[in-house]
Amino acid sequence: MTENLTEQEKALEKIVMTRLVRLSAAVYGIVFGLMLGAGILIATLLLVIRGGSVVGPNLALLGQFFIGYTVTYTGSLIGFAYGFLTGFIIGYSIATVYNWIIDRRPIKNP
């Protein structure tokens, strides 16, 4: 009976460890998206609030990649949307590749 219980415990441990090391691709995507979107939003708003004759020429280059983005209040919201989308794709991809690698590795039995 104790030998059977030990095998059950090993099987349970294997299942738990497999579930623990996997990443949630959707959660990773949302977190990366929020971080990148918030970064663009905050950087744009800081430049707009600071003002001046020339406002953020380097950050304005994002308009080449993000259609409609400018260094303005409206542009900060557009930048947030683009940043969220880009970050989500990056985070989702990282988690998916990580999970694929974890699934392919052999599981060692003690």
C-alpha contacts under 8 A as a table, 3 or more apart, distances in Angstrom:
res1	aa1	res2	aa2	distance
1	M	4	N	5.16
1	M	5	L	6.27
2	T	5	L	4.98
2	T	6	T	6.15
3	E	6	T	5.10
3	E	7	E	6.43
4	N	7	E	5.16
4	N	8	Q	6.28
5	L	8	Q	4.98
5	L	9	E	6.10
6	T	9	E	4.99
6	T	10	K	6.18
7	E	10	K	5.06
7	E	11	A	6.17
8	Q	11	A	5.06
8	Q	12	L	6.08
9	E	12	L	5.01
9	E	13	E	5.99
10	K	13	E	5.00
10	K	14	K	6.09
11	A	14	K	5.09
11	A	15	I	6.33
12	L	15	I	5.14
12	L	16	V	6.14
13	E	16	V	5.07
13	E	17	M	6.00
14	K	17	M	5.28
14	K	18	T	6.09
15	I	18	T	5.18
15	I	19	R	6.26
16	V	19	R	5.20
16	V	20	L	6.05
17	M	20	L	4.98
17	M	21	V	6.19
18	T	21	V	5.67
18	T	22	R	6.59
19	R	22	R	5.53
20	L	23	L	7.86
21	V	102	I	7.75
22	R	98	Y	7.82
22	R	99	N	5.61
22	R	102	I	7.28
23	L	28	Y	7.50
23	L	95	A	5.78
23	L	96	T	7.88
23	L	98	Y	7.57
23	L	99	N	6.46
24	S	27	V	5.37
24	S	28	Y	6.20
24	S	95	A	6.75
25	A	28	Y	5.13
25	A	29	G	6.01
25	A	91	G	7.08
25	A	92	Y	4.72
25	A	93	S	7.45
25	A	94	I	7.82
25	A	95	A	4.88
25	A	96	T	5.91
26	A	29	G	5.02
26	A	30	I	6.16
26	A	92	Y	6.08
27	V	30	I	5.11
27	V	31	V	6.11
27	V	92	Y	7.95
28	Y	31	V	5.19
28	Y	32	F	6.07
28	Y	88	F	7.45
28	Y	91	G	5.05
28	Y	92	Y	5.86
28	Y	95	A	6.53
29	G	32	F	5.27
29	G	33	G	5.89
29	G	87	G	6.52
29	G	88	F	3.84
29	G	89	I	6.26
29	G	90	I	6.82
29	G	91	G	4.11
29	G	92	Y	4.39
29	G	93	S	7.90
30	I	33	G	4.99
30	I	34	L	6.02
30	I	84	F	7.68
30	I	87	G	7.65
30	I	88	F	5.49
30	I	91	G	7.46
31	V	34	L	5.20
31	V	35	M	6.17
31	V	87	G	7.97
31	V	88	F	7.44
31	V	91	G	7.50
32	F	35	M	5.14
32	F	36	L	6.14
32	F	84	F	7.45
32	F	87	G	4.77
32	F	88	F	5.69
32	F	90	I	7.25
32	F	91	G	5.33
33	G	36	L	5.33
33	G	37	G	5.82
33	G	83	G	6.30
33	G	84	F	3.76
33	G	85	L	6.08
33	G	86	T	6.58
33	G	87	G	3.75
33	G	88	F	4.36
33	G	89	I	7.79
33	G	91	G	7.35
34	L	37	G	5.11
34	L	38	A	5.76
34	L	83	G	7.78
34	L	84	F	5.54
34	L	87	G	7.25
34	L	88	F	7.97
35	M	38	A	5.23
35	M	39	G	6.04
35	M	84	F	7.60
35	M	87	G	7.44
36	L	39	G	5.02
36	L	40	I	6.34
36	L	80	F	7.64
36	L	83	G	5.15
36	L	84	F	6.06
36	L	86	T	7.79
36	L	87	G	5.65
37	G	40	I	5.32
37	G	41	L	6.11
37	G	79	G	6.75
37	G	80	F	4.06
37	G	81	A	6.42
37	G	82	Y	7.00
37	G	83	G	4.01
37	G	84	F	4.53
37	G	87	G	7.32
38	A	41	L	4.92
38	A	42	I	5.92
38	A	80	F	6.16
38	A	83	G	7.71
38	A	84	F	7.97
39	G	42	I	5.31
39	G	43	A	6.03
39	G	80	F	7.95
40	I	43	A	5.18
40	I	44	T	6.00
40	I	76	S	6.92
40	I	79	G	5.97
40	I	80	F	5.97
40	I	83	G	6.68
41	L	44	T	5.29
41	L	45	L	6.11
41	L	76	S	4.82
41	L	77	L	6.50
41	L	79	G	6.29
41	L	80	F	5.31
42	I	45	L	5.13
42	I	46	L	6.02
42	I	76	S	7.78
43	A	46	L	5.26
43	A	47	L	6.36
44	T	47	L	5.23
44	T	48	V	6.19
44	T	56	G	7.96
44	T	59	L	7.54
44	T	71	V	5.79
44	T	72	T	7.01
44	T	73	Y	7.67
44	T	75	G	7.78
44	T	76	S	5.50
45	L	48	V	5.01
45	L	49	I	5.97
45	L	71	V	7.96
45	L	72	T	7.38
45	L	73	Y	6.56
45	L	76	S	6.48
46	L	49	I	5.21
46	L	50	R	6.01
47	L	50	R	5.09
47	L	51	G	6.13
47	L	55	V	6.28
47	L	56	G	6.17
47	L	71	V	7.48
48	V	51	G	5.09
48	V	55	V	6.78
48	V	71	V	6.68
48	V	72	T	6.04
48	V	73	Y	7.11
51	G	54	V	7.68
51	G	55	V	5.99
52	G	55	V	5.96
54	V	57	P	6.93
55	V	71	V	7.07
56	G	59	L	5.27
56	G	60	A	5.99
56	G	71	V	6.74
57	P	60	A	5.04
57	P	61	L	6.81
58	N	61	L	5.52
58	N	62	L	7.95
59	L	62	L	5.82
59	L	71	V	7.21
60	A	63	G	5.71
60	A	69	Y	7.59
60	A	70	T	5.85
60	A	71	V	5.88
61	L	64	Q	5.61
61	L	65	F	7.73
62	L	65	F	5.40
62	L	66	F	5.82
62	L	69	Y	6.83
62	L	70	T	7.90
63	G	66	F	4.88
63	G	67	I	5.68
63	G	68	G	6.41
63	G	69	Y	4.73
63	G	70	T	6.07
64	Q	67	I	6.68
66	F	69	Y	5.64
66	F	79	G	7.24
66	F	82	Y	6.53
68	G	75	G	7.10
68	G	78	I	7.02
69	Y	75	G	4.79
69	Y	76	S	7.36
69	Y	78	I	5.83
69	Y	79	G	5.85
70	T	74	T	7.75
70	T	75	G	4.62
70	T	76	S	7.39
71	V	75	G	5.59
71	V	76	S	6.69
72	T	75	G	4.82
72	T	76	S	6.11
73	Y	76	S	5.21
73	Y	77	L	6.92
74	T	77	L	5.38
74	T	78	I	6.47
75	G	78	I	4.91
75	G	79	G	5.87
76	S	79	G	4.91
76	S	80	F	6.06
77	L	80	F	4.94
77	L	81	A	6.33
78	I	81	A	5.16
78	I	82	Y	6.30
79	G	82	Y	5.10
79	G	83	G	5.78
80	F	83	G	4.95
80	F	84	F	5.90
81	A	84	F	5.13
81	A	85	L	6.22
82	Y	85	L	5.12
82	Y	86	T	6.06
83	G	86	T	5.11
83	G	87	G	5.84
84	F	87	G	5.10
84	F	88	F	5.87
85	L	88	F	5.12
85	L	89	I	6.28
86	T	89	I	5.26
86	T	90	I	6.28
87	G	90	I	5.06
87	G	91	G	5.97
88	F	91	G	5.19
88	F	92	Y	5.84
89	I	92	Y	5.22
89	I	93	S	5.99
90	I	93	S	5.17
90	I	94	I	6.19
91	G	94	I	5.14
91	G	95	A	6.23
92	Y	95	A	5.30
92	Y	96	T	6.06
93	S	96	T	5.09
93	S	97	V	6.11
94	I	97	V	5.32
94	I	98	Y	6.07
95	A	98	Y	5.00
95	A	99	N	6.04
96	T	99	N	5.17
96	T	100	W	6.11
97	V	100	W	5.00
97	V	101	I	6.21
98	Y	101	I	5.18
98	Y	102	I	6.20
99	N	102	I	4.99
99	N	103	D	6.04
100	W	103	D	5.15
100	W	104	R	6.32
101	I	104	R	5.20
101	I	105	R	6.39
102	I	105	R	5.45
